[in-house]
Amino acid sequence: MPESELESLKSRGRIVVVGASLAGLRAAETLREKGFKGTLTMIGDEPYEPYDRPPLSKQVLLGMARAEDTALPRRRDIEAEWRLGVPASGLDMAGRRVKLADGDEVPYDRLLIATGVRARPWPNEAEGELDGVFVLRTRADGAGLARRLEAGPRRVLVIGAGFTGSEIASACRERGLEVTVAERADAPLVGALGGVVGAVAAEMHREHGVDLRTGVMVTRLEGDAGGRVRAAHLSDGAVVECDVVVVCLGAQRNTEWLAGSGLGAGPRGIACDAGCRAFGITGIVTDDIYVAGDVARSPHPLFGYQFLSLEHWGNAVSQAETAAHNMLSDSAGRRPHIWVPAFWSSQFGVNIKSVGVPTMGTEIMITQGSPAERRFAGVYGYQGRIIGAVTFDNARWLDFYQRQIEATAPFPPEFSNVDRRPEGGRPVPADFPDPSVPTHGPTVTLSGYSPADRRMTFTPARN
Amino acid sequence: MKQGILSQILDYANRANPYPLYEELRRTPVFHDGEGPYVVSTYHEIHGLLHDPRLSSDTRNRGAAAGDPLAGQEEGEGQLPPSFLKLDPPEHDRLRRMTNRPFGPPHSPRRIDGMREELRSIVKGLIDGLADGRGGSVGGDGIDLVEQFSYPFPVTMICRLLGVPREDEARFHVWADTLAASLDPDPDADAEQREKVTSSARMELGMYLAGLIEERRKNPGDDMLSQLAAGHGQGETMSTMELLSTAALLLIAGHETTVNLITNGMLTLLRHPDVLERLRREPRLAVPLVEELLRYEPPVQLLPQRTPLSDIEVCGVTIPKGAPMWLVLAAGNRDPQRFENPDRFDPDRKDVQHLGLGSGIHSCFGAPLARLEAQLALSELARRLHNPRLLDDPPPYRQNAVLRGPRHLMIACDDVRP
């Protein structure tokens, strides 16, 4: 019997992975685990082998670990050819080649794009180049900021109180540094977790001595004669004197290198189907190009088939594994990426975890513990179902809430449970700044445990 | 009529090998025969329930008419308030958090690792002691590994951990033995007499600990009891009664389970001589081996004290509020839906996320210590016993179906290496 295309791919095909970070590495390991024997090329713009980013805003800033020591543990040898320190600069879909910035071209039979995101820079380029102004995304960023904190600045200004900004503020306080946090919204974390939880986060900042300014924007960074940042001007007229500024304004997707390639890539990421196959600009799915990690946008059946782009560590791992599996499978053997979103943060001594899509929630109900004690679990409701959950120092229960989300369990929850407090008796508005929710739609529930037997049950909407 | 499956599981005749019964049980993931407890035996369902806030660990939430054949088996805490094992949040969290402070990370990350040398020297002493009564060519009736090794090891460790002075350790052993025996009642013995002995041991131990706590409050050392007694500000301190409950919990829960883990481990190794030989050559195998052991022969077979606070549905069965439940960890650990070849003992198993130490907020408090004790004990036994063999297979078991393990493990060996 002649060898099938898939068999020849497995035995001597060429797979190229663009993006040598968490998603790229885990995909490569999964490919080898699943018996891929051909050539594997890892392309990365940073000169380092894959490393882990979460410690950069935590242990590294506390001086407990060095940025250089964050290499990701390897699950197995991947026998890859590494092209590190050279970014990919283009893609020839017809010719199946990745172009590199040094002029080289790498041909592929299957391509995985995992180029991730980068920190959004300060919009004023000259101000952003002042000495003492940082972003935090890469190992080099982490090492540079850690060195500067070690030197004992008089005041650190963190612009943006999302997770990264809050973690940096927390690390500064733990090191005894004065820190001001400027946030455009009314509280930290509101974009991810809403105003109810944001209010708790704001109290945590203030209790730990952070000078938290909300409802303000930084309008200008001012340097001294030596080109060092010395102050920031806020929209309320205040001036904050500081010698370190960390710009934490979210991320931008690394898709520019794909411009003109014909792939459906843009500022919001690269659209792909639930099996991680990239869409072309035609809206037609490709057969040989896959996407995983922060740069991907894929439809999730559990959340109204919205295209979710998730900057979550666990998503990168799961999507990479699914993409790798599907790259080596025929159409009947492919699996959907139906990972339920989840993330964690550690700040001001509290472990924050979340599952589902809290931002879709219109209401929140505290089901366990008490926000005043900084130990609680809350569930988010959307159109009568549980859509997300958050825990502060209560992470061991999260698995339960994930199952509730997967089963589209009713909201508000009707059950009694341990540690239900009087304030947990009724739902309150979740208070997201801009609740952009889709219209009434069908629901899908997930069942099964192993990736191979996970199933969806589709329940059409009633009119 | 055929004996009900739960009675069969509790029947001493099936103690040596309950696994075929568990296999039968798993065919009905939520088993309920009308009067008894709701018994959950499949991995994913147990795992889900261990993280389910609708389940209480406080048996005071049980309905009055709850019919549970394991109900009323006290765990030696007597008149003390419930320990955190039997409490729900927030009390559970408060007590466990305070107990953890002098025990593990983040505040005491080096406590367990710092005991490594002490563990090693206790193991060494006990194995040296085996040389005197060894079986085989030198004569004698063989070694009872339970009496001579598995039993004294953890109780000595608990003494050192709590800070019981060396000169009192012997008394402590006697009380611990008596309380352990009460967990494992001999059905033929005089129940009244036994209860008398048990309650007097419990009383004496309580008095002793209370005195020790007083002493440690005056002259604190770096032991756990001193640090627990001292409290640590933040408005969190344990009352003396809570402290006694906690100390009793650490003693009872940290003792019997570890005895069984080590004994089950040696029994399993002697039944798999190839693995024993590998362990002798590669002591580092002990780490994955103990994990597989916790899956294959868990010292706690089932959790009998969960109670739902609401009606909950599991696998299509509604378990009513207040009904007694059993979560059969040992059955979940052999669920073929979760583990490939579940009845095979395979220390190389990569995906070994067992239920042997529970999961969720009540997951085994002493896990890091138990793991280290078992790893050191088994690797040292493997290294030092020359040509060890089982004299009695299956060995006689304890009565207890929950904390299951051999009562004696008679072995022989040709020599004890230095």
Interface residues (C-beta under 8 A of the other chain):
Chain A: T367 Q368 G369 E373 R375 A377 R396 W397 L398 D399 F400 R403 E414 F415 S416 N417 V418 D419 Y449
Chain B: H44 H47 G48 H51 D52 P53 R54 L55 S56 D88 P89 P90 D93 L309 S310 I312 K321 Q337 R338 G360 I361 S363
